[in-house]
Amino acid sequence: MMARKQVVRHLAKNADFDIYQAANGQEAINILAQQEIGLLCLDLTMPVIDGVGVLEYIKEKKIECFVVVISADIQPEMKEKVMNLGALTFLEKPVATDALNDVMHKFGIR
């Protein structure tokens, strides 16, 4: 919850787009089904459906959006798995705002 609030605050100050929040993976899927999302900051550890499940949904439905995984689960196998599912990058919690800025700049996300 705290990491999500930090990311939302940072994005609200540094980006020009609408921000939607989901408390769990099912809420994220519901938003993705209803809204065009340009950037998804995704935690892996969420109730109902985890972040891997959300990535699988995105891949299955061929949804185009930038996905940045933000997680404390930094095992190499998990990083490889999320990258294979289409994530742009993997940022470790607590997320450094400079790292998030770098990702946004690198991929032209505004």
N, C-alpha and C positions, 0 to 999 in steps of 0.2 A: 504494500500500500504506500509506504513512504517513498520507495523508488519511483512508483508511478506518479506520485504528486510532484516529485523533483523533475521528472522528465516533462510532465505537462507544463509546469511553470517555465521551464527552459524553452520549450517549443513555443509557448504563447508569447514569450519575449522576443524570440529570434526567427520566427517563421510567419508567413502570411497565409494561413489556411485554417479551416475549421478543425477543431479537435474533439474527437469522440473518445469516451472512456468506457472500458468494459471491466467488470469485476471478476469475470471468469471467461473461459474459452468459448462457452456457448453464446454469451453476450457478444463476444468478438465476432463470431460467425454470423450472428444475426445482423450486426452492423455491416459486415462485409457483403451480406446478401442484399442489403437495402441501399447502401451508399457506395459511391466510388471513392476508394481510399487510395491516396497517393503514397503515404508512409504509414507503416504499421510498426510500432515499437512493441515487441512481443516478449513477455516473460514466459519461461518454460514451465514454471511451477504455478499452476492456477487450478482452482476447483472446477468441477464438472467436466471440462475438456481441457487437457493441458496444451501447452504451446506447440508440441509436436503434432497433436491432433488438429490444431488450427492450421499449421503449415500443410498438413496432408489435405485438408479441405481446400485450401487455396490452390494447391497443385492440381487436385482432382477437378475443380471447377474452372481452372485456367484463369484465375483472377490475376490481373496485372496490378501489382503494387510493390513498392519497395518494402522489404521486411528487414528490420534490425532486431535481432534477438538480444535481449538484455537479461542476463541470468547469472546466478552465483554458481550454477552447475557448469564448471569449466573443464570437464573431462574431455580429452581429445576426441573420444568416440562420439560424444554428444555434439561437439562443434562440427565434426564431419557430417553427422546425420542431418543437422539443420541446414548446413550449407548445401547438401545434396537435395534437400527439399525446397531450395530456392531462396534461402535467406541471403541477404547481401553481405552481412557481417555479423559478428558476435561480439558484444560488449559485456564486460564483466561488471556485476554489481559490487559496490555502488557505482553507478555510471558516472564517469568523468564528463562534465559538460563539454570540455575541449574535444574529447573523443567523439561525442555526438555531433558537435559542430564540424569536425573533420569529415565524418561520414556524409553529412548533409551537403557539405561543399563538394566533396569528391563526386557525388552522384547528381549534383545540381538540384537538390531538393530545397525549395524555398517555401 
